[in-house]
Amino acid sequence: MDFKSESMKVLITGGTGFIGSALKSYFLTKGYTVHYLTKDPTKIVRKSDVKGFLWDTEKFEIDPEAFDGVDCIVNLAGKSINSKWNKRNKNKILFSRVNSSKTLFQFLEKNTHQVKHILSASAIGIYPSSFQQEFTEDETQINPKFLGQVCREWEFENNKFQKLGIQTSIVRIGMVLSKNQGALPEMAQLVCRGIGKKMGSGKQIYSWIHREDLVRMMYFILNNKIEGTFNAVSDQPVEQTKFHTLLAQRMNKKFIISRIPALVFRLMIGERSTLILDSHRVSNTKIKSAGFTFNYASLEEALEEIY
């Protein structure tokens, strides 16, 4: 059952981003009042059911009015990983996430509030790359590469909210599929040019989720007051070659250049090539055991809806 809409107010960090904007819209359809945090004054909106507030995570400053009446927080803030991985951007990718969580924690620790639950994002990049192993939330190995270390530090900060007596949940997000944002549009551009049935070996496993299901999962966790860490991935992880083949079929395209060697990606985009070349088979059994059901369990269903 849903909470009584008139009593529920959520604060979203990253509320104007790829996932946050969709989540904001979904909460509004459920009758929530939505507050969101942004660093950009031009993105401030003030309506009866949705209000924006400023914060500065480099200075650990936040508008205290953002917390007025807030029952739960969804913490999604962080610089996009789809940027050049030079030293400066890597620091921004890490500290935009860590400092966002620290800013929230410091405010909640020092001020009176009514926040009962916080849901924070992480990523399946926390798991080591593997072509055989299936990863569950109980996995103790941490990916030694950059993304693994980002997720490790990010989750460390997010779990601190438990010290404040706040219910704490973390979602480790897989590849999020949506038509106009995220990884899928870039993949579709290559397919439209007939490029890239195999990128590297083509045997990499992609664990993905439709953006609608991700948003529904976040709502489900908050609505049912579920604590813990959950993998946000669909029922059917897909080998990269099959993923691109299904995408090409859906878009009525044929491949002209079937394979791009891994070395090409490493030379072109360096360390960021791990986003393409790493393999993650990730289980969603834990969230399904809690009662969540997916609208888009198969890649065919997801691509049919998106295209």
N, C-alpha and C positions, 0 to 999 in steps of 0.2 A: 504493500500500500504506500501511496505517496504521503509525505508530510502535509500538514495543513499549509496551503500556499501562503495564507495571509501572515503566517508566523515565521516564514523562512526567508533568510537573507544570506546571500553568498558573496564573498569577495574573491575575485579572480585576478591573479597576477599574470601578465602576458595575455590579458583579455582582448587585445586588438590583433593578436597573432593568428597563425594558421589554425591552431587547435582552439585557442581561447575564444576567437570570434564565433566559431561554431558552437562551442560550449555555452557561451553567453546567450546565443539565440535559443538553444535547447532549454536552458533553465527558465527563460522567459515564457516559453510555451507551457512549462510546468507550473507557472504561477509564482515563481520565485521573484524576489527583488534582487537585482544584481548590482553590486559595486565592482569596479575594476580599477586597477592601478596602471598608470602609464607615465613615461618620462616626457611625453610630448604634449604640451599644452593645447595644441591644435586638435588632439584626439579626445579632449574632454567633452562629454555630453552630460547634460543634467535633465533627466526626465523623471516622472514619478516612479517608474519601475527600473530604470537603469541610470547609474551615475558614475562618472569617472573622477579619479583623484590622482594627484601627482605624488611621485616618490623619487628619491635619488639613492640608488643602492651603493654608489661609490662613497657617499657621505653618510650612509645608513640613516637617511631621513625619510619620513613618511607622514602624509597628512593624517592626523589622528581621526578626523571625521570619517575616513574610509571604513573604520571599524564600527561605526555606530549601528547597533542592532544586529551585527553580523553573527550568524550561528556557525558557519563553516567557511573554510578557505580552500580554494584550488590554486596551487602554486605551480605555474607553468613557465615562469619568466626565465629567459636565457637567450643569448645571441645564437642565431642560426649556425648550424655546423656546415651549411652549404656556402662556405666562403673559403678563401685561400687560407691554408693552414700555415701561415708564417708565425713567428714568435708572438707578435702583437695580437693577432686574431686568436691564437690558441689561448693566450692569457685572458682575452675577453670572453671566449667560450666558457672557460672554467669559472672565472670570477663573477661573471654575470649571473651564473647559477648559484654559486656558493654565497655571494654577497646578498642576493635576493632572499635566500633562506635566513641568513643572519639578520637581515633588516627586519624581517617578520618576527623572528625569535626575540630580538632585543626589545621590540615594542611590546609584544605579548608578555614578556617577562617582567617589564617595568610598569605596565599600565593595567588598569581594571578593564575587563572585557567580558564578553559572553560566548567566545568562540569555544565550541565543543569538539570540532573535528577538523583536521587539515589533511588534504589529499595532495600529494606532491608527485611531480613527474620525474621519471628516470628513463633509462633506455636499455634495450636488450644488448647494447654494446658493452654492458658490464660483463657479459659472459665471454670466455675465450672463443676464438674462431675454431670451429670444428666441422668436419664433413660427416662425421658419424654420430657424435654424442648428442643426445637430446637434453636440454637444460631445463630444470625446474627452479622454482624460487629458493629451494634449499641448497643450491649449488654454492660452494664456498670458494671455488677458484675465481679469481678476478682477471679479466683481460689485461695483460701487461701493457697493451698499446694505449695511445692517448685517450681514446674514448672510454676505455675501461677505467682509467684513473680519474677522469672527469666524473663518471657515474659513481665511483667509490666515494669521492669526496662530497659529491652532491647528496648522496643518500646518508652519509654520516651526519651532515648538517640537518637533513630533513627528519632524521630519527630523533633529534634532540627535543622535538616538541613533546615527546612522551614525558620528559622531565617536568613539563608544566601541567601535566594531568589532562592533556588534550589527546583525544583519539587520533591516531596517526596511521595514514595509509600511503603506500607508494605504488605507482604503476610503472612498470618497465615496458616502455612502448616500442613496438616493432616498426617496420616500414609502414607509414600511414598513407593510405591511398585516397586521393581526391583528384578531381579533374584539373583544377587550375593551380594548385599549390603542392608543395612537397616534391618527392622524388619522381612520381609517376609522369608529370608533364615532360620532364627531361628525358625519361626513358621513351616516352611516346614520340618525341621529336626525332630521336635516333631511328626508331622503328619506321616512322614516316619516310625517312631517307633510305630505308632498306639496309640499315647498318646495325650490326651487333646482336645476332642471335646468341652468340657466345661471347662473353666478356671475361677474358681469362680462361679458366677451364670450362666454365659454364655449368659446373657441378655444385656451385655454391648454393646453399639453401637460404632462401629468403623467407623470413617469418614476418608476415604483413598483417595489417588490420584496416578495414574500411573506416574512414574518419567518423562516419555516423555511429558505427559500433563502439569506437573508442569513447565518443561523447556519451553514449548510452551507458557504457561501463562505468565511467566516472560518476555519473548520476546514480547508478545502481549502488555503488560502494557507499556514497554519502547517504542515500535514501535509506539504506539498510544498516547503516552505522557499522560497517565492516572494517576492522583494523587489519593491518598486515601488508605484505608486499605481494603484488600480483603481476603476472605477465600479461600484457595487453597485446595479444596476437590472436589470429584466427585459428580455426580448427585445422587448416591444411597448409602447413609450410610447403613451399614449392621450389623445386630446383630452378636455378636461374634460366636455363635454356627453355624449360617448359613455360616459365613466366613470360619470357619474350615471345615465344611461339603463340601463346594464347592472346597476348596483347596484339600481335601482328594479325592474327585471325580476326580479332574483334574489330580492328581498324581496316581490314581488307588490304593489307600490305604484304609484300613479299620481300625477302632478304636478298640483297645484292652482295653485300659484304657480310659473310656469315660469322666470322670470328675476328676479334680484336685481341691480340696477345696481352697478357698481364703487364709485360714490360712497357707497353705503350702507355698504359694508364699510370704506371709508376713514374715514367719520364714526364708525362704531361701534368699530372696533378700531385705527384709526390705522395706524402703520407696519407693524404685524403683518399687515395685509391682504396684504402681499406674498406670504405663504405660500399665499394663495388665488389671487391675481391674476397672479403671475409664471408664466412658461412656460419649461420646461426639457426639451428633447429630448436625451437623453443616451445615448451608445453604450456597449454592454457587450462589444464585440468583443474587447477586450484580455483580459478574464478568460476568455472562451470559447476564445480562441486558446491559453490556457494549459492548457485541458483541462476546465474546469468546465462542467457541464451543469445546467440549471435544471429543477426539478420542476414549477414553475408559470411557464411561458413566456408564457401569455396571461392577460389579466384574467379571462376567463370561467372558466378553470381555478382561478385563485386564489379567486374569489368562491364558486365551487361548494364548495371545500374549507372556506372560512371559515364560510359560511352553509349 
